[in-house]
Amino acid sequence: TYTVTVTNNGCTSTAQSIVTLTNVTASISGATTMCSGGSTTLTASGGGTYLWNNGRVTAANNITAAGTYTVTVTNNGCTSTAQSI
């Protein structure tokens, strides 16, 4: 908590601001195997916005090709990254 007191011509005013720490931890859940020609859904959690390495910007990502998928989670300007192989 931060407080400032301003005095002008004998008059005093005080204002206060509370600064909190934001902790962002990205994670990915969902099946990491699928049949040939099939699909699976990977779901990211841990933040306010999501950006996957395949361009998706939602928490849920429908996967139709084998590979490594990475998501960056952003919340209040803080970021965290998770990867699913």
C-alpha positions in Angstrom: 0.0 0.0 0.0 1.4 3.4 -1.0 0.1 6.6 0.5 0.8 10.2 -0.5 -0.1 13.3 1.5 -0.3 16.7 -0.2 -0.3 19.9 1.8 -1.1 23.2 0.2 -1.8 26.5 2.0 -2.3 24.6 5.2 -4.8 22.2 3.7 -4.0 18.5 3.7 -5.3 15.7 1.4 -4.2 12.0 1.4 -4.6 9.4 -1.3 -3.8 5.7 -1.2 -3.1 3.1 -3.8 -2.7 -0.7 -3.4 -0.3 -2.5 -5.7 -0.7 -6.3 -5.9 1.6 -8.9 -7.4 0.2 -10.9 -10.3 1.5 -14.5 -10.7 0.8 -16.1 -14.1 1.4 -19.8 -14.6 0.6 -21.2 -18.0 -0.5 -24.8 -18.4 -1.8 -27.1 -21.1 -4.2 -30.0 -20.6 -5.7 -32.5 -23.0 -4.9 -35.7 -24.8 -1.4 -35.5 -26.5 -2.0 -38.5 -28.7 -4.5 -39.0 -31.6 -5.2 -41.4 -34.4 -4.1 -40.7 -37.9 -6.6 -38.3 -39.5 -8.1 -37.5 -36.2 -7.9 -34.6 -33.8 -7.5 -33.6 -30.2 -8.1 -30.5 -28.2 -5.5 -28.9 -26.1 -6.7 -26.4 -23.5 -4.6 -23.6 -22.0 -5.2 -22.1 -18.6 -3.6 -19.6 -16.3 -4.3 -16.2 -17.7 -6.4 -13.6 -19.4 -5.3 -13.9 -23.0 -3.8 -16.8 -24.9 -1.5 -17.0 -28.0 -0.6 -20.4 -29.5 2.3 -20.9 -31.8 -0.1 -21.9 -34.6 -1.9 -18.5 -34.3 -4.9 -19.4 -32.2 -5.9 -16.8 -29.6 -8.4 -18.8 -27.5 -7.8 -21.2 -24.6 -9.0 -24.2 -26.6 -6.9 -25.3 -29.6 -8.2 -28.0 -31.9 -5.1 -29.9 -33.1 -5.1 -32.0 -36.4 -1.4 -32.4 -36.9 1.3 -33.9 -34.8 3.9 -31.5 -33.5 5.0 -29.3 -30.6 2.4 -26.7 -29.5 3.3 -23.7 -27.3 1.0 -21.2 -25.7 1.9 -17.9 -24.2 -0.5 -16.7 -21.4 -0.7 -13.0 -20.6 -2.4 -11.5 -17.5 -2.0 -7.9 -16.4 1.1 -7.5 -18.6 2.8 -10.6 -17.1 3.4 -13.6 -19.3 4.1 -17.3 -18.9 4.7 -20.0 -21.5 3.8 -23.7 -21.6 4.6 -26.4 -24.2 2.9 -29.7 -25.2 4.7 -32.3 -27.4 
